[in-house]
Amino acid sequence: VHLEQMWEKRLSEEQLAHHPGVRMKDVLGQPVKIQQWVVQGLPNDILSVENAIIMDTSRRWPLLIDPQRQANKYIKNMGGKIESGM
């Protein structure tokens, strides 16, 4: 939430048109892709979805801080499907 508040403040400072309460998921997220991620095992909480959006749109490998090891499990599941051709 803090990142989104900073983002909204910056949008206002730059006088860019935006809706109050803008969310990363609403702007950068693709509902079909997010639903596929959830079906493939991504937890359906806002933090997990936002992290997945960051991973999906990053040019480099992002640093993941994953104390509950949910991202680790999800990425391993995704990697297994890629290797098996799914």
VOGU-3710 file (C-alpha; in Angstrom, 3 decimals, decimal comma):
1> vhleqmwekr> 0,000/0,000/0,000  2,874/2,368/0,777  4,253/2,029/-2,756  0,829/2,816/-4,221  0,517/5,892/-2,004  3,905/7,126/-3,209  2,877/6,376/-6,786  -0,393/8,300/-6,418  1,448/11,246/-4,825  3,912/11,316/-7,723
11> lseeqlahhp> 1,077/11,223/-10,253  -0,457/14,241/-8,526  2,873/16,092/-8,391  3,382/15,551/-12,118  -0,252/16,593/-12,720  -1,027/13,343/-14,537  -4,681/12,404/-14,791  -5,573/9,482/-12,529  -8,353/8,130/-10,360  -7,976/8,397/-6,579
21> gvrmkdvlgq> -7,040/5,084/-5,011  -5,363/3,780/-8,171  -3,982/0,233/-7,737  -1,092/-1,499/-9,488  -3,298/-4,508/-10,150  -5,862/-2,331/-11,947  -3,304/-0,518/-14,115  -0,660/-3,133/-14,912  -2,560/-6,345/-14,228  -4,197/-8,423/-16,907
31> pvkiqqwvvq> -7,199/-10,248/-15,404  -6,860/-13,332/-17,619  -3,157/-13,684/-16,850  -3,762/-13,175/-13,118  -6,454/-15,869/-13,159  -4,029/-18,250/-14,906  -1,446/-17,569/-12,209  -4,000/-18,338/-9,482  -5,000/-21,584/-11,207  -1,295/-22,488/-11,379
41> glpndilsve> -0,903/-22,048/-7,629  -0,260/-18,356/-6,964  -1,969/-17,293/-3,710  -4,875/-14,961/-4,505  -3,919/-12,187/-2,072  -3,078/-8,677/-3,293  0,594/-8,845/-2,252  1,200/-12,083/-4,174  -0,576/-10,754/-7,257  1,363/-7,471/-7,153
51> naiimdtsrr> 4,645/-9,355/-6,757  3,738/-11,549/-9,729  2,970/-8,448/-11,805  6,375/-7,004/-10,883  8,065/-10,288/-11,829  6,134/-10,474/-15,094  6,990/-6,921/-16,156  10,608/-6,811/-14,920  13,454/-6,770/-17,385  15,729/-8,565/-14,927
61> wpllidpqrq> 15,249/-11,142/-12,212  13,700/-9,344/-9,231  14,828/-9,963/-5,671  12,143/-11,948/-3,866  11,755/-11,689/-0,113  9,697/-14,755/0,613  9,530/-15,685/4,312  6,588/-18,070/3,819  8,200/-19,661/0,724  5,011/-19,197/-1,320
71> ankyiknmgg> 6,813/-17,524/-4,232  9,507/-20,194/-4,171  6,890/-22,948/-4,469  4,976/-21,102/-7,216  8,109/-20,418/-9,299  9,225/-24,041/-9,003  5,771/-25,173/-10,168  5,958/-22,774/-13,121  9,476/-23,946/-14,004  8,360/-27,584/-13,984
81> kiesgm> 5,546/-26,832/-16,406  7,929/-25,008/-18,760  10,408/-27,899/-18,749  7,650/-30,424/-19,454  6,328/-28,328/-22,340  3,005/-27,338/-20,765
//
